[in-house]
């Protein structure tokens, strides 16, 4: 134990020294890399080397502002550091000229500044007061975009492994009580109280127990776990180790989907580094406690995010859910008592142990404590990652953090909880978000993906999208899910193709009810939610499709017709050239017409017409 | 032994602790349908036809995998239960050829029986049906996956035989089907034609090729015989029509490594006056062989000569 304490002070000093050096930090999470971060990094290194600048070049993970990637942070000793957004290689020169050489921030490229106690620059929003961050808390995401995720020193210098240090000196039950006191509930979507789960596994009798981390994040529009794994892998490892100590396990498995190569790489690196420092493996911190972690890469089945299917998959079996009970706490991996939590849950644990359960429970609502990480996607201005206290309203997330709907369009719905969740309408924007409020609204917390939709979205089409997803991902074990989601999907397809009948809505409701009540696992039991919530809040859209053969949002191609307004068309011929199937005809300077028999409803002509003469109805 | 007392359809029932709700209800004289439940291989809970209502439960649990508990209040025939069962049957029929008129299994098919019981004539979903080619590659076992309800009993019984586990679920969602590795034909697989899978299939998906077209179920009489080729003592049915033996079918595996082709062929030769010629797989192909070779008696016969 003394070992870590000794090295901690050295590491902290080195880290402080690093912060007091001129530095350029590039965001290299998956979002940053996808936006071209590696090229930016190369351009910066090139620029720094060719000019012989005395500046450190480092990288970090996603700070949350995915919309601003590629993001580059520049900090000079004693000054606030500035995060710049949209920095492509062609802007690197300007940035270095201005901020590194000229020592003045390039205000027009700046997104936010992080003062770190220094005097703020004028004209650049301070992070904590900026639109994107003002309503956020940064707890489990505090290291994201701030530290180098591949450096164990960065982790230790920012309080890392102090949780396990504290935990191994505690009584096991005291650790579990601290987790119970925090009130944290499973962040993977189910919302089961984590402390109770730990207690069950602690109390379960077994010669061997396991810790399993569910990193099989698969909801469309969800990337919280990926961001945490890429940005703070040691926190997940530390959380698992604390759990291992508390329940009496010496082995952990992280089930991470293979589509997250960067997360797997950083986890492997973190495991290696932790082992090198004696923080993982045999006799951790000289306490006699041993714990090792390995990674199992999942092959990409959505259902493997269901805990019992996940366990089957680790065992080399087909990813199909088992019946519960027995719960994994009693018979989990290899039939041994297993504590199975999600990435975000484990990543929260070191903070809870360090700061105490009461600190955590001070945030949030009565039954949903703490903060929650959400992914903001869809038709919004600021797509990215945010961490908010439980109890914040959906409207605050939409308008304050996500910056409202893009292009001034109107908000229509938000899908919370992925394919298992539901679509919430404008009336639900003032709903304080917690596990229970979302369920009573017909949706669910899920893992935290929020997909915002604007007025141009067809809600029947959205339900169809999610049902297509669940149908393809159904494991096939139970009849209601395997066969029932197929029939729901087929009905939705029929409706969007204009072949809906009056019986379709009652049939959808009847089938959805049976699937919900009789399916084997949570995937099946929640699969009808997108249908049920869109029926609950947007029934008129279903009726328009079925009764009037119209798609109010103008999305369902089969129900659209394109026509040219006689009084607006000047016969310029631009639309005629744009049509890929020669469905438009007309002499020059004469009104053009669209042949509905030939028209494939691609809509290519609409934006081409400068006179707004082509209408979609 | 400790017991639990629960209420099923208003009747108080006391059963040994650990008994499933299904067994408790059956024991108390109530009917609950099952497809995937195999008493020799319990704990699956996939088909969901056996769902019941339990007071206080969030959903309708499958009775075959739910342990009876003290004070539990169970309804096995409530309107919600009936609706769920009917819907599940509709879903099964919507993806089934519904060709009972020519089906070998007609008369002893659970899908047919339950459809009758719950008055499910057909399904009005009007969508896609699976359309797989029949697998007649194995001379003993006919596989028609279009009739399969994916109860998985065949998969689980095959897994019981060490070193076998020839078949398993393949693909996902609506495309899920039971198949040998790499979705090969049964003949190409490591199947040893023991027929355990046929003996547990509740529908017409797995049938005996030797029975094809010979009789309707109700025209046959069956005499149970215990195989004496080894000490396992598997049970077979000697099937007759109009006083003539037409086939021997496996009834149930015994202990040990039960049910085998040799045993069934031996029973066939013993009881059937016109047994079909035995076939064995040689170099990957099924070829007709002599009875002495099929039963592994060549060397013994040589000595007896």
Interface residues (C-beta under 8 A of the other chain):
Chain A: X301 X303 X318 X320 X323 X325 X471 X472 X473 X474 X475 X476 X477 X478 X479 X480 X482 X483 X484 X485 X486 X487 X490 X491 X507 X510 X511 X514 X516 X517 X518 X519 X520 X525
Chain B: X43 X44 X45 X46 X47 X48 X49 X51 X59 X60 X62 X65 X67 X80 X83 X84 X87 X88 X91 X92 X94 X95 X124 X125 X126 X127 X128 X149 X150 X152 X168 X169 X171 X172 X173 X174 X175 X176
